[in-house]
Amino acid sequence: MPEPVAQQPQGTHFFLITLDVPGRMQFTSHGTYNPPEGVTRQDAYLAIRQHVVESRPEFQQANVAFFAFDRNEV
């Protein structure tokens, strides 16, 4: 069995988001996030979408084709 590789700390929640500009392009991003206390799922969605769009501004007006946000545990 391979030796485990040291990993950087991960956030408490895992997200996967796909943005779609119909007929032109799609982009999927994933990662982890530590939502501050009191943050709602809606707040997290808006923050994650904004973060993705800041790195890919061509998706500013894109539709969200998929969004998942769950505890980062098995």
C-alpha positions in Angstrom: 0.0 0.0 0.0 1.4 3.4 -0.9 2.6 5.7 1.9 0.1 8.5 2.7 1.2 11.9 1.4 1.1 14.8 3.8 -1.8 17.1 2.9 -2.5 20.7 3.6 -5.3 21.3 6.0 -8.7 21.2 4.3 -11.9 23.2 4.9 -14.8 21.9 6.8 -17.0 21.9 3.6 -16.4 20.6 0.1 -17.9 22.4 -2.9 -18.3 21.6 -6.6 -19.7 24.3 -9.0 -20.2 24.2 -12.7 -20.9 27.5 -14.6 -22.3 27.4 -18.1 -22.4 30.1 -20.9 -25.0 28.4 -23.1 -23.6 27.3 -26.5 -20.2 28.7 -25.7 -18.3 27.2 -22.7 -18.5 25.5 -19.3 -16.2 25.6 -16.3 -16.2 23.4 -13.2 -14.4 24.2 -10.0 -14.1 22.4 -6.7 -12.4 23.0 -3.4 -13.0 23.3 0.4 -14.4 26.2 2.4 -14.6 27.1 6.1 -17.8 29.1 6.4 -17.8 31.5 9.3 -20.3 30.9 12.1 -23.8 31.9 11.1 -23.3 31.7 7.4 -26.2 30.2 5.5 -26.0 27.8 2.5 -27.1 30.8 0.3 -24.3 33.0 1.7 -21.7 30.2 1.0 -23.1 29.8 -2.5 -22.8 33.5 -3.3 -19.2 33.7 -1.8 -18.1 30.6 -3.8 -19.6 31.8 -7.0 -18.0 35.2 -6.6 -14.6 33.6 -5.8 -14.8 31.5 -9.0 -15.9 34.4 -11.2 -13.0 36.6 -9.9 -10.6 34.0 -11.3 -12.6 33.5 -14.5 -14.4 36.8 -15.3 -15.7 35.5 -18.6 -18.2 33.6 -16.5 -19.7 36.6 -14.8 -23.0 36.2 -16.6 -22.9 32.4 -16.7 -25.7 30.2 -15.5 -25.0 27.8 -12.6 -25.5 24.3 -14.0 -24.6 22.5 -10.8 -23.7 23.4 -7.2 -23.0 21.0 -4.4 -21.9 22.0 -0.9 -21.5 19.4 1.8 -19.5 18.6 5.0 -16.0 17.5 4.0 -16.1 14.1 5.6 -16.9 10.6 4.5 
